Amino acid sequence: MVVGVPGTGIGGLFYLLMACSMPFVEAWKWVRGERSQRRWGFIIAQLGLVGSIVAAMTVQAILAKRVFTWWAANTSDHELAQSLELLVKQHSGATAGFATFASLAMLTLVIIAVHFLRVTAGRRARIVAVR
């Protein structure tokens, strides 16, 4: 089993996307006349957590890249140095960008499917309740 960094899997991405969508949902409620200061406070707190998570992950990635680059430059083991340089090259740039894009695209499709099912199942339940 491979263990990753907590919060960076599909569940962590789901939380980030849902927290980022909260202002849009609340704005829609505000347009419909459902206004609540308490909900906006909660949304701001969630967005603060999202910002903290993204900042921590960014700092962690930058530090890891610098540590591995330094280690590769200062090791006497040539094979280890090549492996570390390859590791730094593989986990930056286009590879990391594509992995992030693919994860976000898959999660977006899951969220769309969930909302579609919520709407269609909810409509079907209301039809059955009316009969």
C-alpha positions as CSV (number, residue, x, y, z in Angstrom):
1,M,0.0,0.0,0.0
2,V,1.2,3.5,-0.8
3,V,0.5,6.2,1.7
4,G,0.3,9.8,0.5
5,V,0.2,13.2,2.2
6,P,-3.1,13.6,4.1
7,G,-5.5,15.9,2.4
8,T,-4.1,15.5,-1.0
9,G,-6.2,12.6,-2.2
10,I,-9.7,12.7,-3.8
11,G,-11.3,13.5,-0.4
12,G,-9.0,16.5,0.1
13,L,-9.7,17.8,-3.4
14,F,-13.4,17.3,-2.8
15,Y,-13.2,19.4,0.3
16,L,-11.3,22.1,-1.5
17,L,-13.7,22.3,-4.5
18,M,-16.8,22.2,-2.2
19,A,-15.4,24.9,0.0
20,C,-14.6,27.1,-3.1
21,S,-18.1,26.5,-4.4
22,M,-19.8,27.7,-1.2
23,P,-19.7,31.4,-2.0
24,F,-21.5,30.8,-5.3
25,V,-24.2,28.7,-3.7
26,E,-24.7,31.3,-1.0
27,A,-24.7,34.1,-3.6
28,W,-27.5,32.2,-5.3
29,K,-29.4,31.9,-2.1
30,W,-28.9,35.7,-1.5
31,V,-30.4,36.5,-4.9
32,R,-33.4,34.4,-4.0
33,G,-33.8,36.3,-0.7
34,E,-32.3,33.8,1.8
35,R,-29.8,36.0,3.5
36,S,-27.7,34.8,6.5
37,Q,-24.7,36.5,8.0
38,R,-24.0,33.3,10.0
39,R,-23.6,31.3,6.8
40,W,-21.2,33.9,5.3
41,G,-19.1,33.7,8.5
42,F,-18.9,29.9,8.1
43,I,-18.0,30.2,4.4
44,I,-15.2,32.7,5.2
45,A,-13.8,30.3,7.8
46,Q,-13.8,27.5,5.3
47,L,-12.1,29.6,2.6
48,G,-9.5,30.5,5.2
49,L,-8.9,26.8,5.8
50,V,-8.6,26.2,2.1
51,G,-6.1,29.0,1.7
52,S,-4.1,27.5,4.6
53,I,-4.1,24.0,3.1
54,V,-3.0,25.2,-0.3
55,A,-0.3,27.5,1.2
56,A,1.0,24.6,3.4
57,M,1.1,22.2,0.4
58,T,2.9,24.8,-1.7
59,V,5.5,25.5,1.0
60,Q,6.0,21.8,1.5
61,A,6.5,21.2,-2.2
62,I,9.0,24.0,-2.5
63,L,11.0,22.9,0.5
64,A,11.0,19.3,-0.6
65,K,12.3,20.3,-4.1
66,R,15.0,22.4,-2.5
67,V,16.1,19.7,0.0
68,F,16.3,17.1,-2.8
69,T,18.2,19.4,-5.1
70,W,20.6,20.3,-2.3
71,W,21.0,16.6,-1.3
72,A,21.7,15.6,-5.0
73,A,24.4,18.4,-5.2
74,N,26.1,17.5,-2.0
75,T,26.1,13.7,-2.0
76,S,29.2,11.7,-2.9
77,D,27.1,8.8,-4.2
78,H,26.7,9.5,-7.9
79,E,23.8,7.0,-8.4
80,L,21.9,8.6,-5.6
81,A,22.5,12.1,-7.0
82,Q,21.1,11.0,-10.4
83,S,18.1,9.4,-8.7
84,L,17.4,12.6,-6.7
85,E,17.8,14.8,-9.8
86,L,15.4,12.6,-11.7
87,L,12.9,12.7,-8.8
88,V,12.9,16.5,-8.8
89,K,12.5,16.7,-12.6
90,Q,9.6,14.2,-12.7
91,H,7.6,15.9,-9.9
92,S,7.6,19.4,-11.3
93,G,6.4,21.3,-14.3
94,A,4.1,19.5,-16.8
95,T,3.9,16.2,-14.9
96,A,2.6,17.8,-11.7
97,G,0.3,20.1,-13.6
98,F,-1.2,17.2,-15.6
99,A,-1.7,15.1,-12.5
100,T,-3.5,18.0,-10.8
101,F,-5.6,18.7,-13.8
102,A,-6.6,15.0,-14.2
103,S,-7.5,14.7,-10.5
104,L,-9.6,17.9,-10.6
105,A,-11.3,16.9,-13.9
106,M,-12.2,13.5,-12.4
107,L,-13.5,15.0,-9.2
108,T,-15.5,17.7,-11.2
109,L,-17.2,14.9,-13.1
110,V,-18.1,13.1,-9.9
111,I,-19.5,16.3,-8.4
112,I,-21.6,16.9,-11.6
113,A,-22.9,13.3,-11.5
114,V,-23.8,13.6,-7.8
115,H,-25.7,16.9,-8.4
116,F,-27.5,15.4,-11.5
117,L,-28.5,12.4,-9.5
118,R,-29.7,14.6,-6.6
119,V,-31.9,16.6,-8.9
120,T,-33.3,13.6,-10.8
121,A,-33.8,11.4,-7.7
122,G,-35.4,14.3,-5.8
123,R,-37.8,15.0,-8.7
124,R,-38.7,11.3,-8.9
125,A,-39.3,11.2,-5.1
126,R,-41.6,14.2,-5.3
127,I,-43.6,12.6,-8.2
128,V,-44.1,9.4,-6.1
129,A,-45.1,11.4,-3.0
130,V,-47.8,13.3,-5.0
131,R,-49.4,10.1,-6.3
